[in-house]
């Protein structure tokens, strides 16, 4: 039977398909369970959830959408597809609340270190370094340039550099160390974040990539090599590929108005974009050609690649069934087929009205998802699935995670993609806590 957390308890971790719960929010629960196996404790971090919820409600109310200003600077192969023949532009109507349903990236783990970043308010980001044993308090990133934060993402293969999507563009933060200050791009108004008292690390705003017409950037995705950053706005008819070292962005227009999200594949040879009219596109990044798909289950609310980049799972606004797109041949081929992944327990147990957010860990063995509506007993829980690829995706329900506090709801969650001891899921809850859950099921880790 799937593990169900009793009311009044909160989840600590998974150990061999059993989701362990505790009655109080403290490090003692971790020390009694997974710390004996992992040798570390991932303490919860508190933040001002009321400010973040106000920000989310503001997104639901939405305002009118600006047009598009074409910026200069083309990136090699992209020259051939930026032209007058693709000026099919769209805008979302005023008052559109679709953005509130999208799985925005509000939590992000550093790809190679145990450093967690998450959106902690309309204009601020928290960074918690679990490798700093003396640093219990998070560093706070805030700046006059950083308004209405919607998504964050660590830059691969580039030390400690974080991108923050916000109103008007993208803030690029880098860590500065005593005697080794981060390099700030010429012309950028530098801003220094809070100082970590224990390590002396200070975060510096080193660049601001300005979006056309001061648009609100609502989606980010780094190329795996860390050279390019893709960004999009639900207000715009294009997405942009940034050469971050040069600070130059190239807009890509192909009828992609009202973009809901975008995702670079883990290998970098494919790229996924979706928009609010229910269509989505698969791109291959060798020649930047694309294939258009149409959904009957509403627009895409969440998407996550498998570790090999040969399959992508998709959630839709009006469906309780996930879709899995499998590539039939190697890149740059766009030959692919879409298969359904049924999750019957979401209906039979929870009585849900739909899937809200999804995350797939880098091993491909655990899938987390949240859902909307349904039975009160299951409201606000996150379901955890054991996943097998044979090569079709088979998902078996392990159980449910309950957050701390009164009636907590998951605001955002993400897996650590390089934690060697198993999946590590972090969740920001509406009760004002960001909690991390080790999912331990490999027998060689157990005593």
N, C-alpha and C positions, 0 to 999 in steps of 0.2 A: 504494500500500500504506500502511496506517496506520503512523505512527511508533511504534517500540518502543524504549524506553530500555534499553541493555545493562546487565546486572548489574554492580554496582560504580560505575555512573554515577548522576547525579541530573539532573533536568530543570531548565532555566533559564527557557525561554520558548517561545512559538510564533512563528514567522515564516512566514507564508503556507503554512499546513498542515504545516509541518515543526517538530516539537517538538525544540528544541535541547537537548543534554545536555552535561555537563561532569564532570570527574573529581574536582573538589574543591569544597568549600563555602566560597566566598569572594566578595567583591564583584567580583573580577577577571572572573569569568565573566559577570556582568551588564554590566560595562563593555565587554567584548569583543563583546557581542551587542546587547541591546535599549537600553542606555544611549545608544548612538549615535543611536538613533531617537527615544527619548522624552526624553532629556536628564536622566534621573534614575535612581537606583538604589534598589530596595526591598530593603534588607538583611534577611536572616533574623533572627528573634528567638528566643533560646533560653529555654526554661522547664523546669520540673521535671515531665517527663512521668510519672514513676513515681507522683507524688502524684495526678495526674489519672486514671491508670489504676486506682489503688486506688479512687478515687471512682466510676468507672464500674462496677467490680466490685461495689461496694456497692449500686448501683442494681439490678444483676441479682438480688441477694439479697432486695431489697425487704422491707418490714415491713408489718404490718397497716395497714389504712386507717381513718382517722377518718371521722366523719359530716360533716354540713354544718350550719353555723350561718348562718341567713339574716341578712344585714346590712341596715341601713336605707339610705335614700337612693336615689331612683329618678331615672333620666335621661330626662326628656321622653317620647319615643315608647316607651321600654322599659316604661313602667308597665303597658301593656295586656297584656304577656305574662308578667309575674311574678305568679303566683298559685297557688292550691291545686290548680287543675286540671292542673298540669304537674309534680306531685311524683312522677314516676317516677324513682326514684333507684337508682343502681347503685354497687357497690364492687368493686374488684379483690381477688381472694383473696390471702391472705398468701403470700409467696414468688413472686409473679408477676414474671417477668423481661422483660416486654414493653417496658418503658420503655427498656431497654438497646438495643433495636432501632430506636428512633425517632430521626429526624434533628433532634436538639436544636440550637438556634442557639448554637454555641459560638464563632463568629467573626462579627464585624460591622464593616463599614466605615462611617465617618461619611458621611451622605448627600451632603455638599457639600465635604468636605475630605479630605485624604489622611491620615486618622487611623484607625488600626486598633486595635480592641479584641478581646481573646480571653480565654477562660477558661484560666487557667494553673495551676490547682490546685483542690482541693475548696472553698477559701474565698477565692480571690483571682482578680482580673482584671488583665491587663496592658493598658496603653494605649501604643501607639507612634505618635508624631507624625512622619510623614515630611516635613512642611512645616518642621519645626524642624531645620535642617541641622546644628546643634551637639548636638542631643539624641539620642545613640545609645542610651542606656539607656531602657527603658520605665518609665513611671510605674506604681506598683503600688497597686491599690485593695483594701483589706482592712478589715474592721470586725467587731466582735463580733456585729453584726446580720446579717452576710453569711456564712451557713453553708450548705454543700452547694449550691454554685452549679450551676444547670442550663442557663440560657439568658441571653443578653444582647441588647440592642437599642438603637440610638441614636434619640433623639427627633427626628422631623422638624421643621424650621422653628423650632428653639429653641436656637440656639447649640451649645454643647458640653454636652449632657445625656445620660447613659447610664442605662438601666434594667437591673437585674441580678435575675434570678429566683433565689430561694433558699428555704431552709427558713423558713417562717413568713411570707413575703411578698416584697416587691419593694423593693430598695434603689434610690434615685434619686440619682445622683451628678451634680454640675455643676462646671465649671471655675471657679476663682477666679483673679483676676489681681491683681498689685500695685495697691492702691488701689481695687479693684473686687471685693469679696468676694461670693460667691454667697449668695443669700437662703435661710435655713434655716427650714422650717416650724415654727411655734410648737409646743413640746412634743416635738420630735424631738431625740434625742441626737445632736448633730452629731459627725462624725468627719472628720478631715483625712487624705487619702492622702499618698503621697510627693510631694516637690517636684521639678519639672523644673529642674535647676540652670541650664540655658541660658536658658529663656524665663521662668522665675519662675511658671509655671502650677502651681497646686495644686488637687487635686480634693477636693471637700467632699461629704460625705453630707448632702443637703439634705432628704430625706424617706424615710420607710419606710412603704409601703402594706401594712398587715397583712392576711394572708389568714385566712379563718375557720378556727378550730380549729388554728392553727399549721401548716396544710398546707404541703407542699413545692410551691412553684410551679415547674412544669416547662415551661411554654410561654408566650411573650410575642408580642404583635404590636401595633404602633402604627398608629393611623389615619393616613392620609397627611398630614393637616393638623397632626398632633402634639397634638391636643386630648385624644383618648381613647387609653387603653392597655388592650388586652384581655389577660387572663391566665387560665391554667387549670392545674389540677393533675390528675395521673393518679390521685390519691387521692380526688377530689371528683366529685360529680354535677352540677356547674355550672361555667360559665365566668363571668368577671366583666368588666364594662366599667367602667373607672375614668375619672372626670373628674379628671385629674391636678392641675389648678390648685386644685380644691376638696379633693382628697384623699379623694373619696367614690367608693365602688365599688358597682355594682348587679349582683347575681348573676342569671344567666339560666339557668333550668332547663327543659329540654324532653327529658328522658330521655337526657341526654348524660353518663351516668356513665362514669368511666374515660376521660377525654379524652386522646387521644394528641398532638394538635397543633391549632393554629389559625393562620389567615393572613388578614390584611386585604388586599383587592385594592389595586393601585397607585392607583386613582382613588378608592377609598373607598366605592363604591356596592354592593360585594359583600363577603361575609365567609364564610370556609370553616372548618368545624370537623369533627374526626374523632374516633372513639372506638375502643376496643380490641375491640369485638364485630364489627368489619367494616363498620359503618355510618358514613356521613359526611353532613354537612348543608351545603347552600348557603343562605346568608341574603342577603336584600337589606336594606340598612340604612336605607331610607326609612321603612318601617313595621315593620322587624324581624320579617318572616315568613320561613319557611324551607321547604325541600324536602328530604325524606329520601331518601338513596340507600343501596343495599346492595351490598357487594362480594363476589365469589366468590373473590377472590385473597388473602384475609386482610385484616387491618386495614391502614390507611394508615400508612406509615412516613415518607413525605416528600411535600411538596406545594410547588409554586412557580408563581406567576402569570406570565403573559406581560406585556410592558410596558404594553399597553393595558388590562389587566384584563378582557378578554373571553374568556379561556381560562386553564385551570389544568391543569398536568401533575401526575400523582399516581403515586407508587410504592406497591406493596403488598407485604406481608410474605411472601407465598407465590407471587409471580409474577415472571417475567422480562420481562413486557410492561408498559410504562407506559400509563396511561390519560390521555386528554386530553378535558376537558369544555369544550364550545363552547356559548356562549349564542346561542340562535337569534334573539333580539330584544333591544332595548335595555332597560336597567333602568327600572323595578323588576321587570321580568319575570324569572321563574325558569325559563322554558322553555329547556331545554338538552339536549344529547345527549352521550353518552360514546363516544369512539372509541379503538381500541387503537393504540399506537405500538410496532411491533416493533423489537427491537434484536438482530438475529440474531448479531452478532459476540460478544455477551456469552456466548452459548452455544458457538458454534463455535470461538472463540479462547480464551476464558478458562475455559470449562467451569463457569461460576459456578452457584451454587445460588440466587441471588436478588440483587436490588438493595438496597443499604443506604441510601445518601444521594444526594440530587440537588440541583443548583443551576443556575439559568438566568440568564444575564446580562441586563442591562436592555435591551440592543439586540435581544434575542431570537435572536442569531446563534450563541451558544455554550452548550452544555449540558455540565455536568460531573456524573459519577456514580461512586459506588463500589459494589462488589459483594462478596458473601461466598462463601467456598469456592472450589473450582475448581482449575485447574492451578497448580502451584507457581511457574512462571515468571511468571505474571500476578498472583500474590498481592500484595495491598497497593497495587496501582496504581490511579490514577484515570483513567477514560476520558473523552476530550474529543470531543464531537460538534459538527459543523457543522449548524445547524438552519435550515430554510427553512419558511415558512408560506405556503401557496398556495391556500386558507387552511388546508388540512390540514397537519399537522406532518410534515415529512420530516427524518430525522436520518441524517447520514453520518459515520461514524467517522473522526476526524482522527488520533488516536493516544492514547498513554498517558503519564501523568505519574508519575515515580518520585520519592519523597522521599529526603532524606538519611539517613545512618545505616544500621544493620544491621536488615534486615527491617522497614522502616517501614510503618505502617498509618495511613490517614487517620482522625483522630478527629473532625474537623469541618472544613467549608470553606464559603466564601461569596464571591460576587462583589461588587466595588465597583460600585454602581449608577449612579454619576455620573462615572466616569472617561472623559473625552472622547476619549481616544486609543485606545479599544478595551477589550475585556473584561480585567478584572484579577481573578485568582482567588487567594485566600489560603487556605492549608491548614495546620491544626495536625496534626503527625505524632507518632506514638507514640515516635519517637526523640528527642523533646524540642525540636523546631524548628517555628516558625511561618514558613512560606515564602510568598512572593508571586510569582505567575507572570503576566506580561503576555502576552496572546494577541493578536499583531499580524498582521493579515491584510488591512488596507485598503491598497491600492496607493499612495495619496497620502501615506502615512506613511513609505514606504520611500525610501531615498536613490536 
